[in-house]
Amino acid sequence: MSFQEQIMNPNSFPILLGPCVAESEQVLFEIATGLEKIISKLEAEKLTDGVVWVFKASYDKANRSSIHGFRGPGLEEGLKQLAKVKKDFGFSLVSDVHEVSHCAPAAEVLDILQIPAFLCRQTDLIVAAAQTNKVLNIKKGQFLSPPEIKNIVVKAKEAGNTNVFICERGNSFGYNNLVVDMRMFEQAREMGIRTIFDATHSCQLPGAGGDKSLGNSHYAPILARAAVAAGATGIFAETHPRPDEALSDGPNMIRLDELEAALRGILEVRALNSKACLQN
């Protein structure tokens, strides 16, 4: 079964994990090693039926609050580092694409192309990403209501790609905060759209640090469990062994040594939700 067939299976549950940005090859390998151990434990507990594990790291963070913010190693070096993770650990890969010219080279390495939230209505970018025939994870803009995601999916489909997830990451009403409308997952289901919940960016406090974002990662596992209970069909969460030292989005990332417990809670809610659906 191909990756696309596996992840687009109606019973699949993608979990996208990794650091915000590719800080270095050493940090990527440290996190991939930690994830490998966590996944092995969860699989042994038989909690992972249908789960599709994907390693996430951005090769370029083009939407930093400050012009001096760390952006990552860039397209060429970043993809090279991610390709090594794929080769050595066997993970499928996802990363952000910000420009039309990035889509083709990124698709040579990545299994999922991710469209950042602020670019979710950029038609040329969505069309270029869709035309690679890779799976797309399109972040829902903080400025969009749930019904508006249909227009995004239609753009990708009319470009010839039906392998699309919409990623919920909260809505902004100003004042450096995000609010998640849990009704979104049911509304998306009614439109036939698969959803992934971005647990860590949803507890971000955009711009609260002046020239950087702050956040409260304590809420990430709680929001993730609620989203799965509400019908989210996948989870995205950023993690780092030392969030206080992370070069991007540290305050809202889940500590790597706390990730196992967070994932176990998410998967247990998924199991209960599946059982309830069968009974109904």
C-alpha positions in Angstrom: 0.0 0.0 0.0 1.4 3.4 -1.0 1.7 6.2 1.6 -1.2 8.1 -0.1 -3.4 5.1 0.1 -2.4 4.5 3.7 -3.0 8.0 5.0 -6.1 8.7 3.0 -7.8 5.5 4.2 -11.0 6.5 6.0 -9.9 4.7 9.1 -6.4 6.2 9.2 -5.3 8.6 11.9 -2.3 10.7 10.9 0.0 12.0 13.7 2.5 14.6 12.6 5.3 15.2 15.2 8.6 17.0 15.3 10.2 20.3 16.1 9.0 23.6 14.8 12.1 24.2 12.7 15.1 22.2 11.6 17.6 23.7 14.1 20.4 21.3 13.2 20.9 17.7 12.0 21.9 16.7 15.6 18.6 18.0 17.1 16.6 16.4 14.3 18.2 13.0 15.0 17.8 13.4 18.8 14.1 14.1 18.4 13.6 11.3 15.8 15.3 8.8 18.2 13.0 9.9 21.0 9.9 9.5 18.8 11.0 6.1 17.6 11.1 4.9 21.3 7.7 6.5 22.1 6.1 4.9 19.0 7.5 1.5 19.9 6.0 1.7 23.4 2.6 2.8 22.1 2.5 0.2 19.5 3.3 -2.5 22.1 0.2 -1.3 24.0 -1.9 -1.8 20.9 -3.1 1.8 20.8 -1.9 2.7 17.3 -4.2 0.8 15.0 -4.6 2.9 11.8 -2.1 5.5 13.0 0.2 7.0 10.3 3.3 8.5 11.9 4.9 11.5 10.1 8.0 13.4 11.1 7.6 17.2 10.9 10.2 20.0 10.8 10.2 23.3 8.8 13.3 23.9 6.6 12.3 27.6 6.5 10.0 29.6 8.8 9.2 32.5 6.5 6.5 34.1 8.8 8.6 35.0 11.8 7.4 37.9 14.0 10.8 39.5 13.8 13.1 39.9 10.8 15.9 38.6 13.2 14.0 35.4 14.1 15.7 32.1 13.3 14.2 30.7 10.0 16.0 27.4 9.6 18.6 26.0 7.2 16.7 26.9 4.1 15.3 24.8 1.2 18.4 22.9 0.0 20.1 22.1 3.3 16.8 21.6 5.2 15.6 19.0 2.7 19.0 17.3 2.9 18.7 17.0 6.7 15.1 15.7 6.4 16.1 13.2 3.8 18.6 11.8 6.2 15.9 11.4 8.9 13.8 9.6 6.4 16.7 7.3 5.3 17.9 6.5 8.9 14.5 6.2 10.7 12.0 5.4 8.0 9.7 8.2 8.8 7.4 9.8 6.2 8.0 13.6 6.1 6.0 16.9 6.2 7.3 20.4 6.0 6.0 23.9 5.1 6.2 25.3 1.6 5.9 29.1 1.3 6.6 29.7 -2.3 5.5 28.2 -5.6 9.2 27.5 -6.6 9.6 25.4 -3.5 6.9 22.9 -4.3 8.6 20.7 -6.9 12.0 20.3 -5.1 10.2 19.8 -1.7 8.0 17.1 -3.3 11.1 15.1 -4.2 11.8 14.6 -0.5 8.5 15.2 1.4 5.5 12.9 1.6 3.1 15.8 2.7 3.4 19.4 1.6 2.0 21.8 4.3 0.6 25.2 3.5 1.0 27.7 6.3 -2.1 29.3 7.8 -1.4 32.8 6.5 -1.0 31.4 3.0 -4.1 29.2 2.9 -5.9 31.4 0.3 -2.9 31.8 -2.0 -4.3 30.2 -5.1 -1.0 29.9 -7.0 0.7 28.2 -4.1 -2.2 25.7 -3.5 -2.3 24.9 -7.2 1.5 24.3 -7.4 1.4 22.1 -4.3 -1.6 20.2 -5.5 0.0 19.5 -8.9 2.9 17.7 -7.2 0.3 15.0 -6.4 1.6 14.8 -2.9 -0.7 14.8 0.1 -1.5 18.3 1.3 -2.0 19.5 4.8 -3.4 23.0 4.6 -3.5 25.1 7.8 -6.8 26.9 8.2 -6.1 30.6 8.5 -6.8 32.2 11.9 -9.1 34.6 10.0 -11.4 32.0 8.4 -14.6 30.5 9.7 -15.1 26.7 9.3 -17.4 26.9 6.3 -14.8 28.8 4.3 -12.4 25.8 4.2 -14.5 24.3 1.4 -13.1 26.9 -1.0 -9.6 25.9 -0.1 -10.3 22.2 -0.8 -12.0 23.0 -4.1 -8.9 24.8 -5.3 -6.8 21.8 -4.7 -9.3 19.4 -6.2 -9.7 21.5 -9.4 -5.9 21.4 -9.7 -6.2 17.6 -9.7 -5.5 16.6 -6.1 -8.1 15.1 -3.7 -5.6 14.1 -1.1 -6.2 17.0 1.2 -6.4 17.6 4.9 -7.4 20.9 6.5 -5.5 21.6 9.7 -7.3 23.5 12.5 -5.1 25.8 14.6 -7.5 28.2 16.2 -9.0 31.5 15.4 -7.7 34.9 16.3 -9.9 37.7 17.6 -7.0 39.9 18.5 -5.3 40.5 21.8 -2.6 37.9 21.3 -4.8 34.8 21.7 -6.3 31.9 19.7 -9.6 30.2 20.3 -10.5 26.8 18.9 -14.1 26.2 17.8 -14.6 22.5 18.3 -17.7 22.6 16.0 -15.3 22.9 13.1 -14.6 19.2 13.1 -18.2 18.2 12.7 -18.8 20.9 10.1 -15.8 19.6 8.1 -17.0 16.0 8.3 -20.4 17.1 6.9 -18.5 18.6 4.0 -16.5 15.4 3.5 -13.3 17.1 4.5 -10.6 15.3 6.6 -9.2 17.3 9.5 -5.9 17.4 11.5 -5.8 19.3 14.7 -2.7 21.4 15.4 -2.5 21.0 19.2 0.6 23.1 19.8 0.0 26.2 17.7 -3.6 26.3 19.0 -2.1 27.2 22.5 0.2 29.9 21.0 -0.1 33.5 22.1 0.8 35.3 18.8 2.9 38.3 19.2 2.5 38.4 23.0 6.3 38.6 23.4 6.6 41.7 21.3 8.9 40.5 18.6 8.1 36.8 19.1 5.2 34.5 20.0 4.6 33.1 23.4 2.4 30.2 24.4 1.3 27.7 27.0 2.0 24.1 26.1 0.2 22.9 29.2 -3.1 23.2 27.2 -1.9 21.3 24.1 -2.7 17.7 25.3 -6.1 18.9 26.7 -7.1 20.6 23.5 -5.9 17.6 21.5 -8.1 15.2 23.5 -11.1 17.5 23.1 -10.5 17.8 19.3 -10.3 14.0 18.8 -13.5 13.6 20.9 -15.1 16.2 18.6 -14.1 14.4 15.5 -10.6 15.4 14.4 -9.2 12.7 12.1 -5.5 13.4 12.9 -3.2 15.3 15.2 -0.3 17.7 14.6 2.0 18.5 17.6 5.4 20.1 17.8 7.9 18.7 20.3 11.4 19.4 21.5 13.7 17.9 24.1 14.5 21.4 25.5 11.7 23.8 24.6 13.3 26.6 26.7 16.3 26.5 24.3 14.3 26.0 21.1 14.9 28.5 18.3 11.3 28.9 17.3 7.9 28.4 19.2 9.5 26.9 22.3 6.7 28.0 24.7 4.0 26.1 23.0 5.9 22.9 22.1 5.4 19.7 24.1 8.5 18.5 25.9 9.8 15.3 24.3 9.8 13.5 27.7 6.1 14.5 28.2 5.0 13.5 24.7 4.4 9.8 25.4 1.8 10.5 28.1 0.2 13.2 25.9 -0.1 10.8 22.9 -1.4 8.0 25.1 -4.2 10.2 26.3 -5.1 11.3 22.8 -5.1 7.7 21.5 -7.2 6.5 24.4 -9.8 9.1 23.6 -9.7 8.1 20.0 -10.4 4.5 21.0 -13.3 5.5 23.2 -14.7 7.7 20.4 -14.5 4.8 17.9 -16.3 2.5 20.3 -19.0 5.0 20.9 -19.5 5.5 17.1 -19.8 1.8 16.6 -22.4 1.5 19.4 -24.5 4.2 17.8 
